[in-house]
Structures are given as C-alpha cells and as structure tokens.
Amino acid sequence: MAAAKPQPPTDDWSFAKLQEEAEDLRKKLANFRASLSRFFVAKQELIDLMVVAAVAQEPLLLVGPPGTAKSDLVLKFKDALGIADEDYFEYMLTRFTEPSEIIGPIDINQLRDGRYIRREKGKLPTAQLAFLDEIFKSNSAILNILLTIINEKKFYQDGMPTPVKLRILFAATNEIPEQGELAALKDRFVLKAESLPVQDDHFEALIDAGLQSEVNRTLNQKPWVEEHANLTDILKANRYLTHLFARKPDEAADRKQFFPAEVFREFQRLVKTLTREDRIFISDRKLVKLYKLFRVRAWLFTGGTVTRDDLRMLAYLGETHQEMALLRDKVPNLLGSA
C-alpha cells in the first residue's frame, strides 16, 4: 500500500501545540527506525543516524565500497517517509557534471529578455530530500553551488538569492579524497558514517535479505512503506527542538536543562583528547553542530537529557578512512563502553 502524501508543512506550529505532540512524534520516529531496519542486515546504527540527521536537518555522508546498501538505505528511507517523487532529487556526480543537471537548465525565453533564470523544477532546489552519490567527484562549479545550498539553503537566480526547499541531504562516496579544495565541503558533513560489508558476520541473513530485496524490486513491491512516520513528523520534530533551543531566561538555558554539567565536561575532555592525541580536526562550527546533534539524539532515544551514550556520535567525525577506523574503536574506549 502506498503511503499517503504528507500534508504540506507550515511555519506556524506553536511551541504549545508541538509540546502536546512531542511524545507521539518521538514514538512515531522510534517505530520508523525499528521498522526500516527489518529490511536491512546490520544497518540499524546507520538508520538511527539518518533519522538524527534528518530531524537536525544536518547533512549525512555515507562512506563505503560499492554494494554496501548506501543508495538502498536512502531510497527505502525516502519511500518509508512517503516522500513524493517531486520532493526528491538524486544524482550521481562526476567531474563533468554541469550546474544545469543539478539546479536546472537556463530558461531560453527568459534569457532572450536578458534574465539569467534557471528552470529548477525537478532539480535540487525544489526537493525536500536529496541524495548526491559520489559527491566528492564534482567539479568546482558544483562545489560552490552545493556549499551555498548546504550553508545558506539558497541558490542564485539572475544574481539574486533564492531559497531552496531542501530539508534532508544524504550523500555517499566510495572514497574520501584528501584534496585541499574539498576541505570546506567535507567540513559541512559533521557526521560521516561507514556502510561496511556485513557478509563475514551475517552471511546467511545477507543472502536471504538480498534475495527478498530482488523479489520486491522485480514485483515492484515496497513492504517497508508502513506509514509509521512521514516528512511532516520529521519537520515538526525539528521545529519542536528548535523552540526548545530558543527558550531563555538566560543564554545557557538549554545546556543547564538538557546537558548535565558532568556530561558536558566529558564532551570537552573527549574533544581535547581527539584533537591533541590524534590530530582530529574539529572546527568551531562543527562543535556547535555536534551539540545540536547530541540534543536531537537524546530526545529521539531517551526523551531529552544528553547522556554519555549520546557522545558516541564523536566516532563519526573522521575525515579519512584511517581516522574513521581509529574513532570507531577509540571513542567507545574513551567512554568506557567498548
């Protein structure tokens, strides 16, 4: 059964209304995470991260060799949320990709009148969820466009900034390049998660699940569309948490209420250890984003207060395969949860 198309989100959800719905939203998203994981083998951790990133409206980079379910995770995530095709954009980037392929071709009729307007329908600016495969293979023109869209949620039409609808961005890469010109784009992806082969530990389950996936594809069946949550639920959760972040009476209100002092000190200790001992680069911007992601994960998993367990997301800060492998083991060891 096809999922019902969610109602268009509005900008007038009041904090009081969202507060009434908050626990129901949390349960919906918990059911969504558990339901979607049934259609993959050993991918619960990645699905959880995808939901955290979606609610936080922070981009997530999936890293791994071909054939490790990166694109399948995104497609099933999109289907399970009931996102319509017109609200979704996906593209595999190469160094030959042109801006018209991403943000739309130039409108010839407008150009005759001296206006440089792109026909963005069906392209990235009109999508609410986007998946960009092999994102680091894009050229400098595309990189500049993506940085503006990720940073400022806009692109330029005839020299004027134009808002984009994008709310959720997933990207994938087989390799993480080390070229300096890609550093700014890599830094925008606070979370970089590996999608690794599972055959060594889950050989039989992989065969069974893979065969069933082939059957579903051939018969055009989508059993993962179970309507546990939709895009509006994701956006409402984001708005609710944004209201919480904005509450005062004082500048540290959120941290005092939802981030216990001892956990915050542990956060600081871990950051200092990783930057000094292992030369892990953590920009000031990334620290702020991490704080938000901890809060989102804490709300999704336990209802609000950040715990030491939420700090395990520091394991997804690696900028290279070597750093990712190091953090995968070191962060749990530092937290005493290995």
C-alpha positions in Angstrom: 0.0 0.0 0.0 1.4 3.4 -1.0 2.0 5.8 1.8 -0.3 8.8 2.0 1.4 12.0 0.9 2.0 14.2 3.9 0.3 17.5 4.3 2.5 20.5 3.3 4.4 21.7 6.3 3.5 25.0 7.8 5.6 27.6 9.6 3.0 28.4 12.3 3.4 25.3 14.5 3.3 26.8 18.0 5.5 25.5 20.8 2.5 24.7 22.9 1.0 22.6 20.1 4.2 20.8 19.3 4.8 20.2 23.0 1.5 18.3 23.1 2.6 16.2 20.1 6.2 15.7 21.1 5.9 12.3 22.8 3.7 11.0 19.9 6.3 12.3 17.4 9.1 10.5 19.3 7.2 7.2 19.3 6.4 7.5 15.6 10.1 8.0 14.8 11.1 5.2 17.1 8.7 2.9 15.2 10.0 4.2 11.9 13.6 3.4 12.9 12.8 -0.1 14.1 10.5 -0.9 11.1 13.0 0.2 8.4 15.9 -1.8 10.0 13.9 -5.0 9.4 14.7 -4.7 5.6 18.4 -4.5 6.1 21.1 -6.6 7.7 23.1 -4.9 10.5 22.3 -1.4 9.4 20.3 -0.2 12.5 23.1 2.2 13.5 23.1 3.9 10.1 19.3 4.2 10.1 19.4 5.7 13.5 22.0 8.3 12.3 19.9 9.0 9.2 16.9 9.9 11.5 19.0 12.0 13.8 20.5 13.9 10.8 17.0 14.3 9.2 15.5 15.8 12.4 18.5 18.0 13.0 18.4 19.0 9.3 22.2 18.3 9.1 23.7 16.5 6.1 24.9 13.0 6.5 27.7 11.4 4.4 27.6 7.6 3.9 31.0 6.1 3.2 31.7 2.7 1.9 32.6 0.4 -1.1 30.0 -0.3 -3.8 27.4 -2.8 -2.9 27.1 -2.0 0.8 23.5 -0.6 0.6 24.2 3.1 0.7 21.8 4.1 -2.0 19.3 1.4 -0.9 19.2 2.9 2.6 18.3 6.3 1.2 15.7 5.0 -1.3 13.9 3.0 1.3 14.1 5.9 3.8 12.5 8.1 1.2 9.8 5.6 0.4 9.1 4.8 4.1 8.5 8.5 4.8 6.1 8.7 1.9 8.0 11.4 0.1 6.6 12.1 -3.3 8.9 11.9 -6.4 8.6 15.7 -7.0 10.0 16.3 -3.5 13.0 14.0 -4.1 16.2 14.5 -6.1 19.0 12.1 -6.6 22.1 12.4 -8.8 25.5 10.7 -9.3 28.1 13.4 -9.7 31.2 13.3 -11.9 33.8 15.9 -12.7 31.8 16.6 -15.9 28.5 17.3 -14.1 27.2 20.7 -15.2 25.2 23.1 -13.0 22.1 22.6 -15.2 22.0 19.0 -14.2 21.7 20.0 -10.5 19.9 23.3 -10.3 18.2 23.3 -13.7 18.8 24.5 -17.3 18.7 28.1 -18.3 15.3 29.3 -19.4 15.9 30.4 -23.0 12.8 32.6 -23.1 13.9 34.5 -20.0 17.4 34.7 -21.5 16.1 36.5 -24.6 14.8 39.1 -22.2 18.1 39.5 -20.6 17.4 37.4 -17.4 19.5 34.5 -16.3 16.8 32.3 -14.8 17.1 28.5 -14.3 14.1 26.1 -14.7 14.6 24.4 -11.3 11.5 22.2 -11.4 12.6 18.6 -10.7 16.1 19.6 -9.6 17.8 20.1 -6.3 16.3 23.5 -5.4 12.7 22.0 -5.4 13.5 18.8 -3.5 12.9 18.4 0.3 15.1 15.3 0.4 18.1 14.9 -1.8 20.7 12.1 -2.3 24.0 13.0 -4.0 26.1 10.0 -4.9 29.9 10.3 -5.3 29.6 13.9 -4.1 33.4 14.5 -4.0 33.8 13.8 -7.7 32.0 17.0 -8.5 33.9 20.0 -10.1 34.5 23.4 -8.6 31.3 25.0 -10.1 29.2 22.3 -8.5 31.1 22.5 -5.2 30.4 26.2 -5.0 26.7 25.6 -5.6 26.5 22.9 -3.0 28.3 24.9 -0.4 25.8 27.7 -0.8 22.8 25.4 -0.7 24.1 23.5 2.4 25.3 26.6 4.3 22.5 29.0 3.5 19.7 27.0 2.0 19.7 29.1 -1.2 20.9 29.4 -4.8 21.2 32.3 -7.2 18.7 33.2 -9.9 19.7 36.1 -12.1 22.2 37.2 -9.3 19.5 37.1 -6.6 19.5 34.6 -3.7 16.5 32.2 -4.0 15.5 29.9 -1.1 15.6 26.1 -1.7 13.2 23.6 -0.2 15.9 21.2 0.9 15.5 19.8 4.4 17.3 16.5 4.3 20.5 15.8 2.5 22.2 12.5 2.3 25.4 12.0 0.2 27.6 9.0 -0.5 31.1 8.3 -1.5 33.3 5.2 -2.1 36.4 7.1 -1.1 37.1 10.2 0.9 39.6 12.3 -1.1 42.3 14.4 0.6 42.4 17.3 -1.8 42.5 20.6 0.0 39.8 22.2 -2.2 37.3 19.7 -0.8 38.0 20.5 2.8 35.2 23.0 3.1 32.6 20.6 1.7 33.9 17.8 3.9 33.6 20.0 7.0 29.9 20.7 6.2 29.2 17.0 6.8 29.6 16.7 10.6 28.6 13.1 10.5 30.4 10.7 8.2 29.3 7.1 8.7 30.7 3.9 7.2 28.5 1.4 5.5 30.6 -1.7 5.6 30.2 -5.2 4.2 28.4 -7.5 6.6 29.0 -10.9 4.9 31.6 -12.0 7.4 29.3 -11.9 10.4 25.9 -12.2 8.7 26.4 -14.5 5.6 23.1 -16.3 5.7 21.0 -13.3 6.7 22.6 -11.3 3.9 21.7 -14.0 1.3 18.1 -14.2 2.5 17.5 -10.5 2.7 19.2 -9.8 -0.6 17.1 -12.4 -2.4 13.9 -10.9 -0.9 15.0 -7.4 -2.0 15.5 -8.7 -5.5 11.9 -10.1 -5.4 10.5 -6.9 -4.1 12.2 -4.9 -6.8 11.1 -7.2 -9.6 7.5 -7.3 -8.4 7.5 -3.5 -7.6 6.6 -4.2 -4.0 7.6 -1.9 -1.1 6.8 -3.6 2.1 8.9 -1.1 4.0 6.3 1.6 3.4 4.4 1.0 6.7 3.4 4.7 7.4 4.9 4.9 10.8 6.1 8.4 10.2 6.2 11.0 7.4 8.2 14.0 6.4 5.9 16.3 8.3 6.7 14.4 11.5 10.4 15.0 10.8 9.8 18.7 10.3 7.6 19.0 13.4 10.3 17.3 15.5 12.9 19.8 14.1 10.6 22.7 14.9 9.9 21.5 18.4 13.6 21.1 19.2 14.3 24.5 17.7 11.8 26.0 20.0 13.5 24.3 22.9 16.9 25.6 21.9 15.5 29.1 21.7 14.0 29.2 25.2 15.5 31.5 27.7 15.6 33.1 30.6 19.3 33.0 30.2 21.8 32.2 27.4 22.7 28.8 28.8 19.1 27.7 29.5 19.2 24.7 27.1 22.6 23.4 28.3 21.6 23.7 32.0 18.3 21.8 31.5 19.3 19.2 28.9 23.1 18.8 29.0 24.3 17.8 32.5 27.5 19.5 33.6 29.4 16.2 34.1 28.4 15.1 30.5 29.4 18.5 29.1 32.8 18.2 30.8 33.2 14.7 29.3 32.3 16.2 25.9 35.1 18.8 26.3 37.5 16.1 27.5 36.9 13.9 24.5 37.3 16.7 22.1 40.6 17.8 23.6 41.9 14.2 23.6 40.9 13.6 20.0 42.4 16.9 18.7 45.6 16.7 20.7 46.4 13.0 20.6 45.1 12.0 17.2 45.1 15.4 15.4 41.4 15.0 14.6 40.2 18.3 13.1 37.1 19.6 14.8 36.2 23.2 13.7 34.3 25.6 15.9 31.3 25.3 13.6 31.4 21.5 13.9 31.4 21.8 17.8 28.2 23.7 17.7 26.6 21.3 15.2 27.7 18.4 17.5 25.9 20.0 20.4 22.7 20.1 18.4 23.1 16.6 17.2 23.6 15.3 20.7 20.5 17.0 21.8 18.5 15.6 18.9 19.7 12.1 19.5 19.0 12.4 23.2 15.4 13.5 22.5 14.8 10.7 20.0 16.3 7.9 22.1 15.5 8.9 25.7 13.3 11.9 25.7 15.6 14.8 26.3 18.6 14.9 28.5 22.0 14.2 26.9 23.9 11.2 28.4 27.4 9.8 27.9 25.9 7.3 25.4 25.0 10.2 23.1 28.6 11.3 22.9 29.4 8.2 20.9 28.5 10.2 17.9 32.0 11.7 18.1 33.0 8.4 16.4 31.6 9.8 13.1 34.0 12.8 12.8 36.6 11.0 10.7 37.9 12.9 7.7 39.8 9.9 6.2 39.3 6.1 6.2 42.2 5.9 8.8 40.5 8.4 11.1 37.2 6.7 10.8 38.7 3.3 11.7 40.6 4.9 14.7 37.5 6.7 16.0 35.3 3.6 15.6 37.4 2.0 18.4 38.8 4.9 20.3 35.6 6.8 21.1 33.9 3.8 22.8 37.1 3.1 24.7 37.3 6.7 26.0 33.7 6.4 27.0 34.3 3.1 28.7 31.6 1.4 26.6 33.7 -0.7 24.2 
